[in-house]
Structures are given as C-alpha cells and as structure tokens.
Amino acid sequence: MPRPTATQLVYGSATVFFSTLAMLLLSQTQTGIGVAVIAIAGLGLGLLVAMTVPMPRMSRVVRRHVVRAKSPAAPAPLQAVPSPADRVRVEARVGEHSR
C-alpha cells in the first residue's frame, strides 16, 4: 500500500476533528459509550475521506515519455549469475584428475 500524501493526511485529520465535534454537539451525549461511538464514527469517516482523496498521478508529458521509452520487443531473458557456492565447487573440481 502506498504511503499517504500530505493532502490525504490533512483532509482525513480535518474530517475526524470536525465531524466528531459536529456529532458531539448535535447529539448532546454525555455518556462515555456515546462519546466512544461518536469518536469511532469520526475516525472511520476520516479514514474514508483520506482514502478517497485521489493519489497524485504522472502528468501527460511524463507519461508520454515513459511510454515512448518502453520498447515493444520482448524483454531480454534473465541470465544466471553464479553464486559463491558454485564458484567453490568449480575450483574444487579443477584440482581433480580423471583416472
């Protein structure tokens, strides 16, 4: 999951604060359970707002250059890179003689 942007954090935090404050003032609750339910609802609403704020995208100019840079040919096959363990086995076999 990508990291949230500053805009998402600001919108989400502002939503939590103002929605919780508005719900507390409108409901006029005085019980601990009522305040907890409103706080959880405010957090959920803030999370929803933060996740629905659009993520920044690439500009059309940058996207056009990225698309042009990609070649339509198939990617090159991967080449095996010898590991240090393979190198030790090869060096050990060099000293062996056939009988």
MOJO-V536554 format. One record per helix or strand of 3 or more residues. SS is the DSSP state (~ for helix, > for strand). FROM is the first residue (numbers start at 1). LEN is the number of residues. If there is no record, write none. Layout:
SS&FROM&LEN ; SS&FROM&LEN
This chain:
~&6&22 ; ~&32&21 ; ~&60&10 ; ~&84&11
